[in-house]
């Protein structure tokens, strides 16, 4: 998660349809997997770690982001939540990389670094923006290096020495509309975030729409979407 998006949404981030829908998809994608602690790399505000803590999937969380103004620790609903700029050792069996790999030049090296710290049997849940032809001013604003297909993300995972468990696309329902809009604006892309606060009724409608997608489309969607999800394992 990018800290630039936190600046745009402020306190509304926890209830924003995008983060609610993505967080629910994240928890579904993990299945029944649980860990005592989650390591959330590139965590930003820690919105996804907070969701895991609330769902009882983990009992504590460590958020890593080099852009934090300071390191700190807080208590979220009785559970420890740490915010650190970096970490040298890790024993967590669950690592999140939610929209992180697209920000770095050597994505396999970053993934390999954290995979090397993990115990065997540990899992990494990764999300990245999908399809290079969807490149827009939103990517420029967030300083992305690339967008991915599912196959490209799986190749990165394998280079990092991890085993792919499953890969799916999400936000497939919005894919045709967003693709049409972005392709029509391709020649006039300027750095600008697509993220904004919506009226309550529309925010709720978008959450409900993606609840339907999560139940009906997400379990098998290896075709198209705005985000790629990949769950992998250290063997």
N, C-alpha and C positions, 0 to 999 in steps of 0.2 A: 504494500500500500504506500502511495506517495504522500509525503507530508504536504505537498502543494494542494492535494485534494482536501486534506484536513483544514487547510487555511480557507478554502472555498466554502466548505459545508459547516465548519465550526461544530457546535454542540448538536447539530442536526444529523451528524454522520451516523450515529448508532441506529437511527430509525429510517435512514434513507433507503429507498427501495433497492438500489444497486447493492449496497452492503448487506442488507437483510437477505436478499435473494441469493447472493453469492455465498454468504455465510451458511445458509441452509443447504445449499448445494455442496459446500465443503463438508459439512457434517454428514450428509448422506453418502458422500463419496468415501469417507473414512469407514463406513459400515459400522461394525461393532468394535473397531480398534480403539483402545484407550491407552493412555500413558500417564504416569505420575506427573510429569512435567512436559510442557511443550516449549520448543525453541522456535521463536517466530522471527525469521530473518527478514530485514527490511520492513519491520512491522509498522512503522509510522505511529499512529495513535494507539495501536494495539487492539483495534476493533475486533479482529478475528480471534485473537487470544482471549479477549473478554467473552466472546461467544462460546468458545470451548470451555472456559471456566464455568459459565452459567449452565452449560449443558451437562456438566459433570464428566466430560471427556478427559479432563486433566485436573489436577489439584493445585498446580502453580504454573506460572508462565514466565519465561525470560524473553523479552523483546530486544532485538538488536537493530540499531540503525545508526550509522556514522553521523547523521545530521541532527541528532538530539543535542539541544543546547546544554544539557547537563544530564548526568546519570542519577537515577533515583529509584526508590522502591515505594510501592503503595499497596494497599489492601483493597481488593475488589471482591465484594460480597464474602468476606472472610477468608479469601485466598490471596496468596502472595503474587504480585505482579511486578517484575523488575524491568527497568529500562536501561540498557547499556549501549555504549557506542561500539563495542567490540567484545569478542570473547576468544580465549585461547584454548580452552578445553571445554568439552561438552559431553554429557552422558545421557542426554535426553533421547528417548526412543521415538519421539515424534518431532519432526521439523516441518515448519511451514515456510514456503517461499511463494507468497501471494503477490504476483505481479512484481517480481524482482529481477529475474534473469534477463529480461529485455532491456535493462538499464546498464548492463556491463558489456565491455568488449569481449571478454572471454567467459562466456556463460558456463561452459563445462568446467573450467578451473574453479570458479566460485562454488559450483555445486559439489565438486570433488573435495574442496577444502572442508566443507561441513560434513560431507559423507564420511570423510576420513576420521572425524571425531566420534561418529556415532557407533553404538554397539551393534553387533550383528542382530538382524531381525528388526532393527529400527526402520521406520518408514518416513518418507518425505512426500508431502503433498505440495504440488507445484501448480500455479496458474500463470498463464501468460496471454497476452492479446493475440488473437488469431488472424492469419492471412495478411500477407504483405500488401496485397492489392487494396486493403482497407486502410492503408496508411493515410493519416490526415493531420490537420493542425493540432489535434488532441495529442497525437504521438510526439509531435515536435515540442509542444508545451511541456510535456512530461519528460522530455529528454530521453525518449526511447531510442534504442539502437536498431531494433528489428521487431517484426511480428512473426508468428510461427504457424506452421501446420502441425497437426498431431504427430506426423512422421518425423518432422524436424525436431520437435521437443523430445520424442523418444530417442532419437539419435544422440542428442545432448546428454540425456540421462545415462545412456549406455557408455558414452565416452567417460562419464564421471565414475563409472564402475558400479552403477546401481542396476537392479533388475526392475523392469517395467512390470507393474501389476495390471494397470488398466489406464486407458486414455479416452477421454470423451470431450465433446464440445458442449458449451453451455451458452445461454442467451441465443439459442437457435431461433426462437420465435421472432425476435427482433432483427435477425440477420438480414432478411430480404429488404426491409425498410432501410436499415442503416447502410447496407451495401449500396443501395440505389442513391442515397443521399451523398455518401462519400465519393462514389465514382463520379457523380455529377459535379462535385466541387474539387476534384483532384488537382486541377490546374491552378486553383486559387487558395491553396492551403496556407494558412497563417497560424502562428502559435496561439492556440486558444483552447481552453478546456471545454469539453462537451458536458461536464458535470454541473448540475445546478439543482437548486431546491425547487420541488414541485408542490402544487397545492395538495392538501391532505388527501382529497378524494382520488387524485391521479396517482399519488404515491402508493396508496392502498391498492388501487387497481393494478398497478405494475407488480406489486408484491404478489397479489393473487394470481396474475397471469403466469408468473414464474413458478408459483407453487404447482400449477398445472403442468408446466414444462418439466419441472423436477420429477414429478410422478410419472408422466407419460412418455417424455422424449429423452430426457437425460440418461436413463439407464443404458440406452443402446446407441446414442447419437455419436457416430464417428464420421459424420458427413460435414456439418457446417455449424458455426456459431461465432460469437464475438470473442469468446474466451476458450482456451484449451485448459483442461484439467488433466493432470497426470499424477497417479499414485505409484510410488516406487519403493523399493526395499533394498536394504544393505544385506548382502548374502555372504 
